[in-house]
Amino acid sequence: MKPNETHAKADDFVFDKRLYVIFLIIFTEVLGFSIVLPLFPFIGLSLGLTPIEIGLIVSVFSICQLFASPITGKLSDRFGRKPLFVLSQLSTFAGFVVLGFATTAVLLFVSRLIDGLLGSNMTVSQAYISDITEPRHRTRVYGYSSGVFGAGLIFGPVIGGVLSRISYSVPMFFAAAIALVSVVLVVFFLPETVTRKPDTFSLGFNDVLPVKDAIRFVKKPPNTKYFAHVFYIQRGLSFVYF
């Protein structure tokens, strides 16, 4: 077989139009998050909170996501991707609205709790990509989604900084509007991909915290090296970003 023929056969990727909607959902989700996060310390200080208290409230979202993301993914297997997309984005919308009206530390905490527990859609987005993409093309598509994620992180702080010159509440309501846009995209433009749903639903400890799977993954030498590289890169980026 000639080299040109081999290359043509290997590169038979066809971009699924449904990915546009998924990428828009990812972009709007990350955009809303990155609009709010850099402003959170200023909001906390304006309410008289200490840096430690601000850090604890900010961490609520990530702690909740640690437990909620696996559950959301499993629920999407049972009830479908589309309902979980709608639920998560409506929760994100509610969290941003509460944050926009927040005048106390309790409301700040509640806003991050709502979004953290119910607003996880990244796992559902990744599952949807897996549903509609052939295995040999998933690496490419997940790469595209990472690029969209990064774009949201780039534009979010800029938009938040500009809008915060009006009021700290304005970026929050803007982020809430973005969440509503993603709900509209899901409802009208995103078909369901889970056609065969299990009859029963069970949720165990390993489904919430997959400790056994994590241990099995880390024990493999190639995976350990890869995991260490990704971990340190992510930590470095977080220090630079914040």
N, C-alpha and C positions, 0 to 999 in steps of 0.2 A: 504494500500500500504506500502511496506517495505521501510525503510529509504534509502537503497541503490538504489532502483528503483526510488524514488523521486529525489535523487541527479542526477542520470543518465538522467532523463527526463529534469531536470532544466538546466543541463550543456550540451546543444546540440549545442553549438557554433562551427561553422566551419569557419576557417580563409579563407577569400576571397583573392585570389592571387592578385587581383587588389590593395589591400591595400599595398602590397610591393611597388608598384609604387608611391602611394600617400605618403607613409611614406618617401620614398626617395626624393620626391619633397619637403616635409616639411623639411626634414633634410638639403637638399642642400640650401633651402631658408634661414633657420635660420643660417646655417653655414656661408654662404656668409655675412649675416648681422652682425653676431658676430665676423667675421674676421675684418670687416671694423670699427665697432663702437669704440673699444678701441683705435684704432690708430688715430681717427679723431682729438682729441685734439692736438696731436703731429703735425699733418699735418697743422692744423690751426695756431699753434704757429710758425711753420717754415715759414708761409706766413705772419707773423706779426699781426695776429688777436688777439684781447683781449679775455679773458675767456668768457665774456658776449657774444661777437660776435660768438664765437665757439658754445656756448650753444644754441643761437638762430638758427644757421644754422642746428645744430643737431636736434633741435625740429621740423624743417620744415617737416621732414619725418613723424613723428608721427601725426602732425597736418593734413597733407594731408591724411594720412591713416584714420583718424577719419571720414572724409567726403567720401573718395574714397571706403572704404571697403563695406559699405552698397550698394553703387551704383554698384560695381563689382559683389556683390552677386545677385542683381536684374537682372543685365545684363546676368549673367550666367543662370538664370531661363528662359530668353527670347531667348538667342542665343546658349545656351549649355555650359557645363562646359569646354569642350576641347578648344574651341576658346579663352575663357577667360584665361585659363591656359597658352596658348601659348603667348597671348598678354602680360600678366603680367610678364612672365619670360623674354620675349624679352625686355621689358621696364627695368626690373632689370638689364639685361645685359648691356643695353645702359647706365644706370645710373652709373654702376661700371666702364665702359670704360671711360666715361667723368671724373669720379673721379680719375681714374688712370692718366689721362693727365692734371688734374687740376693744374694750376699754379697761379690762382687768387681766391679771395673769391667768385666772381661771378660764376665761374665754380663749386666751391664747392656747392654753393646754387642750381645751376641748376641740379647737379647730384642728390641731395637729393630730389629735386622737381619732377624730372622724375620718380624716383623709388617710391616716396610716392604717387603720383597721379595715376600711371598706374601699379605699380608693386605689387599690393595687390593680393595675391593668397591664403591667409589663410582662408578667408571666402569661397572661392570656394572649397578648400580642405575639409573643414568641411561639406560643402553641399554635396560633392561627397561621403564622408563617410556615411552621412545620406541616400543618394540614394541607396547604396549597402548593408547597414546593417539593419537588422531587429531591430525594436524599443527596444526589450528587451535586445539586445546585444550592443547597442550604447554606454552605459556607459563604458563597457570594452574597446571598440575600441577607444573611445575618450581618455581613460586613456593611451592606447598604444601610441596614437599620442602625448600626453603630454610628455611621456617619450622620444620619438624621438625628440621633440622640445628641451627638456632639454639637450639631447646629443649634439645637434647642438651648444647650448650655451657653452657647456663644451669644445668641441674640437676647435671651431672657434677662440677664443682668443689665444690659443696655436699656431695654425697654422699661424695666423696673426703675432704673435710676432716673430716667427722663420723667416718667409719670409720678415718681415720688416727690418731684419738685412742686407738684400741685398739692398732694396730700399722700400720707402713707396708705390711706384706704383705697385710693384710686388704682394702684397696681393690683391690689387684692381683687377688686371687682373686675378688672380687666382679665385677670387670670380665671375668675369664675366664668366670665363670658366665653373664654377660650374653651373651658371644659364643656360648656353647653354646645359649642360648635362641634366638638368631637362627638357628643351624644347624637346630634342631628346626622352627622356623617354615618354613624353606626346604624341608626334606625332606617335611614333611607337608601344607603349605598353599600352596605356590607351584608352579604348573604351569610347564612349559617353554614358552617362546615361540618359540624358534628351531627351526622345523620343516624348513627347507631349509638344509642345511649344505654348504659348499663341499667338493669332493672333495680339494682340495690345500690346503696351508698354507704360506705363505711369510712371512718376517719380515725386512724390510729396515731400513736405518738410519732412513729417513724414518718408518717405523712406530713406532720407539722414540722418536725425537726428530723430530717433524714440523716441521723447520726451514723447508722450502719452503712448507708451508701457513701457518706463522706469519708468514713474510715477506709472502706474498700477502695475508694478512688485515690486517697492520699497514699496508701500503701504501695501503689504501683510507681516505681521510680520515675518513668517519663512524666507521669501526671504530677508528681511531687515537684519536680523541677519547673514545670509549666505553671503550676499553681503559685509557687514562690515568686516567679517573675511577674505574674499578673498582680499578685498582692502588693508587691513593692512599687510597681508602676502606679497602681490605683492610689496607694497611700501618698506617693509623691505628688500626684495630680491633685489630691484633696488638699494637701498642704499649700500648694501653689494657688489653688482656686480660692481657698478661704484665708 
